[in-house]
């Protein structure tokens, strides 16, 4: 695979898509892939990478490396799991604080509301 066009077509075939379907999915013009001459513009690279994050755009542009990006390493997954847990704890604390402040506000409003005397 010598050209950007060849590599892009290889990915499209790998995904089992037609060129037309790929172009529509990425928001590219009709026959864009067929009309690639030498390279593709950065805006097009961005469109493709947003739709297909697993595609190694360095490989598309230079031919170096693998077609697909490496999946996250176990350590990266562990870090993201830890971060998600920490964020969940922060959210829980914020919800508790909101609940307490709401209760305090309601009590203050009740204390500030004048009570009517019952004349009997």
Backbone torsions as a table, in degrees:
resi	resn	phi	psi	omega
1	UNK	NA	104.3	-172.2
2	UNK	-94.8	-25.8	-172.7
3	UNK	-118.7	162.6	175.0
4	UNK	-55.8	-43.9	-179.1
5	UNK	-60.2	-45.3	178.9
6	UNK	-60.4	-44.2	-178.2
7	UNK	-67.9	-39.6	178.9
8	UNK	-65.6	-41.5	177.7
9	UNK	-64.2	-38.1	177.9
10	UNK	-61.5	-41.1	178.1
11	UNK	-66.4	-44.0	179.5
12	UNK	-57.8	-45.4	178.6
13	UNK	-65.7	-40.2	177.6
14	UNK	-57.1	-40.4	179.6
15	UNK	-79.4	-6.7	179.0
16	UNK	72.9	30.3	-179.0
17	UNK	-106.5	157.6	168.6
18	UNK	-85.7	159.9	177.1
19	UNK	-59.4	-41.8	-179.2
20	UNK	-60.5	-45.8	179.9
21	UNK	-63.0	-44.0	177.8
22	UNK	-58.6	-46.7	-179.5
23	UNK	-60.9	-43.1	178.8
24	UNK	-64.4	-43.5	-179.0
25	UNK	-61.1	-35.0	-177.1
26	UNK	-92.5	-4.8	-178.2
27	UNK	74.4	31.5	179.4
28	UNK	-97.3	160.2	-179.2
29	UNK	-71.6	157.7	178.5
30	UNK	-56.7	132.2	179.3
31	UNK	66.2	20.0	178.2
32	UNK	-55.9	-50.0	-176.7
33	UNK	-60.6	-44.8	-179.2
34	UNK	-63.6	-26.9	-176.1
35	UNK	-94.8	3.7	177.5
36	UNK	-64.0	130.7	178.8
37	UNK	-101.6	-62.1	-177.5
38	UNK	-120.3	-46.7	-176.0
39	UNK	-145.4	179.8	177.1
40	UNK	-125.6	151.3	-175.7
41	UNK	-74.7	153.4	178.1
42	UNK	-54.7	-37.4	179.8
43	UNK	-63.8	-36.0	178.3
44	UNK	-71.5	-40.3	176.9
45	UNK	-58.4	-42.8	179.7
46	UNK	-63.5	-44.5	178.9
47	UNK	-58.7	-45.3	-178.4
48	UNK	-66.3	-44.5	-176.5
49	UNK	-68.4	-29.6	176.5
50	UNK	-69.1	-36.2	-178.7
51	UNK	-82.3	-31.0	-177.8
52	UNK	-130.1	74.3	-175.9
53	UNK	-63.7	-19.8	179.9
54	UNK	-75.8	-16.5	-178.5
55	UNK	-76.7	128.2	178.5
56	UNK	-79.3	101.9	-176.3
57	UNK	-68.0	-25.2	173.4
58	UNK	-61.7	-39.6	177.5
59	UNK	-65.8	-43.2	179.0
60	UNK	-57.5	-47.6	-173.2
61	UNK	-76.6	-43.1	-173.0
62	UNK	-108.2	-21.7	-175.1
63	UNK	85.5	-0.2	-179.0
64	UNK	-92.2	144.4	178.2
65	UNK	88.0	-161.6	-177.4
66	UNK	-99.9	158.2	178.9
67	UNK	-61.8	-43.0	-175.9
68	UNK	-104.1	144.8	177.0
69	UNK	-71.0	150.5	178.2
70	UNK	-67.1	142.0	176.9
71	UNK	-72.2	159.1	-178.1
72	UNK	-56.4	140.9	177.7
73	UNK	-73.7	154.7	-179.5
74	UNK	-53.2	-36.9	-179.7
75	UNK	-65.0	-40.4	178.4
76	UNK	-64.2	-39.7	178.8
77	UNK	-64.7	-42.2	179.7
78	UNK	-61.5	-43.2	178.5
79	UNK	-62.1	-42.0	-179.4
80	UNK	-69.7	-35.0	175.9
81	UNK	-64.4	-41.8	179.1
82	UNK	-64.3	-42.9	179.0
83	UNK	-62.4	-43.1	179.1
84	UNK	-61.3	-40.8	178.5
85	UNK	-64.9	-43.3	179.1
86	UNK	-63.2	-41.5	178.7
87	UNK	-65.2	-38.6	177.7
88	UNK	-62.9	-39.4	177.9
89	UNK	-65.8	-41.5	178.3
90	UNK	-62.2	-45.0	179.4
91	UNK	-60.8	-42.9	179.3
92	UNK	-61.4	-44.2	178.9
93	UNK	-63.3	-40.5	178.8
94	UNK	-65.4	-39.5	177.9
95	UNK	-64.3	-41.2	177.3
96	UNK	-62.1	-42.6	179.4
97	UNK	-63.6	-43.7	178.3
98	UNK	-60.2	-43.4	179.8
99	UNK	-61.6	-46.9	179.5
100	UNK	-62.8	-43.5	-179.9
101	UNK	-65.5	-36.4	177.3
102	UNK	-64.0	-43.5	177.7
103	UNK	-62.3	-43.5	179.4
104	UNK	-62.6	-42.5	179.7
105	UNK	-63.1	-43.5	179.0
106	UNK	-62.4	-42.2	178.2
107	UNK	-62.3	-43.9	-179.9
108	UNK	-63.7	-40.0	179.1
109	UNK	-65.7	-38.9	177.5
110	UNK	-65.3	-39.0	179.1
111	UNK	-68.7	-33.4	-177.4
112	UNK	-80.5	-17.5	-179.1
113	UNK	-76.9	122.6	-179.2
114	UNK	-66.8	140.3	-179.5
115	UNK	-92.3	137.3	177.9
116	UNK	-82.6	135.0	176.1
117	UNK	-83.8	138.5	178.0
118	UNK	-93.1	121.0	179.6
119	UNK	-96.6	126.6	-174.5
120	UNK	-126.7	NA	NA
